[in-house]
Amino acid sequence: MKLNKNRLFRTFTTLGTALSTLGLALGCVTLGTLATTAMAQDYPNKAIRLIVPTPAGSGPDVDARQLAVRLSPLLGQPVIVENRPGASARIATELVAKAAPDGYTFLVGTPSSLATAPSLYANLPYDVKRDFAPVSLVSTTAFALTVNATVPAQNVAGYVAMVNANQRFANVGTVGIGTVPHLAAAWFGWVAKANLKFVHYNTSTPFNDLLAGETSAVFEALLPVMGNVKAGKLRVLAISGKSRHPLFPDVPTFAESGVAGYDPVVWIGILAPAGTPPAIVNRVSAAIAQVARMPEIIAQRRETVSESVGGTPEEFAAFLEGERAKWGAVIKQVGLKLE
């Protein structure tokens, strides 16, 4: 059998090229792994930013600042809160999605930015699943059905009957179309069979007209209404959650009020840009969990009708999946799409 020297040469040349390419690829992977490991071991060595999609003084901002003050000594670097409100949280969310995945820029995520936006908007400049690495849930806050104190209804059943019998009481104020308060109210109307009418206050607060009796109700977190409830100007008919809140022991849950399956909740959580090294994600997650267990944080959040939470990245990822599915079903039922 004669050997074809040219063919043999080409074979060895091809094999050598393949081995060289494989070696280069493995070398790149090894260098990348070493670089990532070194980055994680050196982390953090400069200030960390928390990007908040709401204005200063808002609920997410207050929670983020409480968190930042206590994270800083745990991580050994300043933790700075930056407010980037606008475009229904899309400005802040896009900023973090496109940030370097080095553990120095995090998003303070909310239901608007991560749970409702994917179903409401067709052309988001980011993908909420692909472009983010969940770090930790931080806090949850109950939603409430709150009415003007002059409204005759004393409970949820009475409110639904009153609304359907007299549309004068059907006006519900929201902070804008497609916002979580609007969707929460629409969800309630759907499951409770209440014929609600929505008044959207896109650039102003809905609470002034509620206090004046121009509207009858809002579906909102408890914190914005708490002062006027204590002053006797507003009345809470029901709250979300599995149990009554210690600050409102006489207020039943929606489940207790006969509205099964209705459980909107406000929350904030921390996310990193996708590709952030897992070692960094886990370190920040562990620090957030440590803050969540601090007695003063538990007390502060309890006073604002919130619950302190601190879980693993995997737990937060599962929570986000559930929230997207929940709100996606509501938005589909409402038939709402925004530009």
Secondary structure, 3 states (H helix, E strand, C coil): CCCCHHHHHHHHHHHHHHHHHHHHHHHHHHHHHHHHHHHHHHCCCCCEEEEECCCCCCHHHHHHHHHHHHHHHHHCCCEEEEECCCHHHHHHHHHHHCCCCCCCEEEEECHHHHHHHHHHECCCCCCCCCCEEEEEEEEEEEEEEEEECCCCCCCHHHHHHHHHHCHHHCEEEECCCCCHHHHHHHHHHHHHCCCCEEEECCCCCCHHHHHHCCCCEEEEECHHHHHHHHCCCEEEEEECCCCCCCCCCCCCECCCCCCCCCCCEEEEEEEEECCCCHHHHHHHHHHHHHHHCCHHHHHHHHHCCEEECCCCHHHHHHHHHHHHHHHHHHHHHHCCCEC
